[in-house]
Amino acid sequence: MTRPPDLTDRPALDRARARARSAPALFLHHAVADEVQERLEEVNRSFTAPAVVTPFAQVWAPALPGARIVPDADILDLEPGAHDLVIHALALHWANDPVGQLVQCRRALRPDGLFLGILFGGRSLHELRAALAEAEVALTGGLSPRVLPMGEIRDLGALLQRAGFALPVADSVVQTVSYETPFHLMRDLRAMGEANALAARHRRAAPRNLFAEAARRYAQAHAGPDGRIPATAEMIYLTGWTPDDKQQKPLRPGSATTRLADALGTAEVTLPDRKSRGSD
């Protein structure tokens, strides 16, 4: 079977993240860490052997003291059955094999262990994506890969089932950040390690006026009364459990022992079959 081409140039991604660690802008990572802590507090469970897959240990080491920090890579340094909680933190959107990443996390979990995966979703940076595309078409007549394609919540939720997780849930949190100019946004993206690391990206320099034209179009379409521009970040949260006999399971159709009418305290009414009614 032919292996599909890689989405991500891993060496380029590693270099981008190394540059980001020297002068980071990780406010979205910190926001995700806070959200994860709140979600864990709602789970009636004490986790004693957590692991976090992340390129930025400085965010998660203080957020989950004692957690094993695992660098993001194609092959994760996770031992089978070693953990009762695995968090994949804002790195899965760069995975060349996202289902493979989820399977590795599931295998690292004990029975009835919890997986939490957080990644950027399809609404992220839609303003920048449109401005860059419009500017490049206007200047060159064509397009090149410049912003990472990101999955939609429905498709990403289905990955949990493909990876073998039970009780899968996917939800999203949308945050809008304002910037003085699109150039300030692009600076923050580099400082988050989210620079263009697509394997299919053009290696030659971008057209001289591309980013200036994109900034003009971005501001024209989205700037507020104060002149600042918004940038959308959609964080998708994937939650799943490793299968275990103790978990609740849906009832078999037709196995109910109590009528809905009795539960609601109403009388049951049988409606005539539609086919037996006379025509109007």
N, C-alpha and C positions, 0 to 999 in steps of 0.2 A: 504494500500500500504506500502511495506517495505521501510523504509528510507535507502538510500545508506550510506555506512560507511563514516565517516568524513575523509577528506584529512588531516586536520590540527588539531594538539593537541593545542587548544587555550591557556590553561594555560602555556604550554611550550613556545609558541610563545610570550605570554605576558612577561614571565621571560626573554626570549632572548632580547626583546626590552627594558626592564628595565635595563638590563646590558649594552646595547648599549648606552643608554642615559647618563651613567656615564662617558663614554670615546668614544664618537661617531666618526664615519668616514662616514659622510653623503654627500660626494661630489656628488654622483649621484642624491640624493634628491635635492640638490641645483641646479644642472644642469637642472633637470626637472622643478623646480620652474622658472628658467630663461626662459626656452623654453615655458612654459605656459604663462608667461607674454608677450612674443613676439607674441604668437598666439592670445591672447586676444586683443592686439593692432590692429591686422588685422581684427577683428570683428567690424563692424560699430554699436557698441552698448555700452552703459554705464550700468554697472551692479551695482546695489545699495544694493543688499542683497545676497552676496556670502557666500557659506559654503565650507569648505575643510575637507574631511575625510582623516585623517592622523594619524599615530602613533608618529609623530615627529612635535609637534607644533612649536618648535624653528626654523624650516625651513620656515613654511608658515605664521606665524604671522607677521613677517616683510615683507614677499614677497607680501602679500595681506592685508594691514592694514584695520582693520574693519571687516574682514571675520570671520564668526563663525567657530571655530575649533571644529571638531567632532571626537572623538576617534574612531578608527577602531574597530568594534565589529560585531558579527553576526547580532545583532539588532542595527541599527544605530539610534542615538539620533537626528532624523530629524523630523521637524514638516511638515505635509502636506501643500503644496502650499506656503511655507514660503520664498522661495528663487528664484532668477532669474538666478543663476549660482551655480552649484555644481561640485566640483572637487574631484575625488577619486584618491588620490596620492600615488602610489607605495605601495598599500596594497591589491589590488584586487586579485593578484596571490595567496594569502594565503586563500582566501574565500572558505568556505565549500559549499556555495551556491552562485556562482557569479551572476547568473541571479537574484536571490533574492536581492542581493546587488544593482544591477542596477534598479530593480523595486522600491526599497526603495528610491533611488536617484530620479527617475522619479516622484514619488508621492510627493517628497519634492519640486519639481519645479513648478513654475507658468506656464501657457500656454506660449509657445514660449520661454521657458527657456532653457539654454544651459547646457549640461552635458559634462564634460571632465574627462575621466578615463585613468590613466596611470598605466601600470603594466609591469613587466618583461615578455618577450616573449621567444619562444622556442629556439632561438639561444643563449640565455644567458648561460654562463658557460659550453658550449658544450665541451670545452677542459678539464675542471675539471671533468665533468661527465664521459667522456670516460676514463680518466686516473684512476679514482677511480674504475670504473667497471672492467677494465682490470686487475688492481692490485688485486682486491678482488677475481675475478675468478681464477687468478693464484695462490693465497695463500690458498683459501678455497674451490674452486670449485663451488661457488655459489655467489648470489648477495643479498644485503639488501638495503632498501630504504635510500639513503644518501643525494640526491639532489632533491629539489622540482621539480616535472614535471611542465612544463610551456606550455601554449597554443600557437598555431600557429595563425598568424594574420587573416587568413581567417575564422577560427572557432570563434575567439574572436569577429570579426566584426559582425558575425551572432547573437551573444548574444544581441547586441543592438536592433535588430529587434524583437527578442523574448521578450525583456523587454518593447517593445512598443514605442521606440524612432522613431522619424521621421528624414529623411535626414541623415542616419547613414554613418559614414566614419571611416575607420581604417587605420592608417599608422604607420610606425616604424622609429625609430632613433637608429642606431647601434653605440656604442662607444666601442673602445678597450683601455683597461688600461693595462700598463705593470708593472710587479712586479719583484723584485729581485729573489724570489723563490715562489713556490706554497704555502709555509707556510705563507708568507706575505699576499697572497691573502686570505687565510682562516682566517687570523687574521682580515682583513678588513671586511669579510663577517660577522663575529661575531660582529664587531663594527657597522655594519649596521642593526643589528637585524635579519640577514638572516641565522642564524644557523639552523641546522636541527631540525624542529619542526613538522615533519611528524607524523601523528597518528600511522602509520604502522612501524615506525622506531624500530630497535632492541634496547632494553634497556640495554643489556649487553655491556661491553667494546669492542671496536673494536680490531681486531687482532693487536698484538704489532707492526708488521712491515708494516701494511697496508698503513699508510700515507707516510712513507718513500718510499715505493715502488711506490705509486701513484705519488709522487713528482719526482721520477726518471723517470718514464714513461712520465710524463707531460713535463719535461725539454727535454727529448730525442726527443719527437715529435714536440715540439713547440718553444723551446728556439731560440732566435735570435743570431746574431754574438756576441753581448755583453753579452750573457748568460741570459738575462732577458726573462721572459715568458709573453705572452699576455693572457688577459682574456676578453672575449666578453660579453658585456651587451647590450641586445636588449630591448629598451623601446618602447612598443606599446601604441599608443595614440588612444583612442576611443572617437569619437565625435558624439553627437546626440542632437536633440532638442525635447522638449515636443510638441506634436501635437497642431496646432493652425490653424484656418481657414484662417489666413492672409498669411500663408506660401505658397510658390510656389509648385505646384503639376505637375507631368508629364502629358503631353497631352495624350488623348485617341488615340490608334493606328487608323490611317486613318482619323484623324481630322485636318490634316494640310491644310491650305488655300493657301499656296505658294509652287510652285514646286521648287525642289532642283536645277533643270537646270536653272530656272530664277534667283535664288539667286546667282548662280555661273557664270551667263552670258554665258552659253554654250548652244549648240543645244541638244535637246533630241533625242536619238537614240534608236529605238526599236530593240532588238536582236531577231533573230529567236529562236523558242523553240528548245532545244537540241534534243528532240525526233524526230523532223522533218528533221534533217540533215542526209545526207547519210553517210554511214560508210566509213572510210578511207581505 
